[in-house]
Amino acid sequence: MQIVATPAANDNSPTAVEAVMVYDATLLKSLLTMSAADWFSSRDQLRNDFPDGFASMSWEVVPGQQLDLRTLPFKKGIALLVFANFRSAGPHRARLDARSRARITLSDRDFTVTEGN
């Protein structure tokens, strides 16, 4: 996975980004309705409620920064989600194909995902 922040990303502010490998189908249904703001505010409680339901990794990405992540250390799950905590309103959530190499581009108000091999 690669994370690229444009120079004006998140209104020129750092962006918290979290990759979440989901292992529990009930949890996945809930997560697919959550915005990034909901995820970041309820993550600790979700960890208590579903102790084996997910694993996650997070980064704080500053405007203009690029992160090249070779592999994520997750065991195989049922879905891989990414949440990006933007200052603007919106879901700021994406479901990724865990088998492809994703490029996440953080822009001023949202992010896009391009998947490839």
C-alpha positions, 0 to 999 in steps of 0.5 A: 500500500502507498499513501500519498498526501497532496500539498494541500491535503486535509486543508493543509493539516495532518491526516490520521489514516487507519487500515483495518483488517476485519475478522468478524462479519457482524462488526463488518456490517457496522463498520461499512456504515461508519464515517471515519469520524465515527471510527476514530471516536469509537475505535477503543470501544469496538476493541473492547466489544470485539477483541478478536474482531479486527486488527489495525495500523495507523499513520499520521500523514502530513501534507506532501508526505508519501508512505510506501508500505510494502506489506501490512502485517495482518492475517487474512480477514474478511475485509480490509477498510481504510479510514482517513480522518479529514476535517471536512464532513463525509464518510472518508472510508474505503474498502480495499482488495487486500490482494492488490497494491493500493495507492491512497491519495489524500487531497484537500477534502477527501481521498481516492484509492487506485488499486493495481497489482 
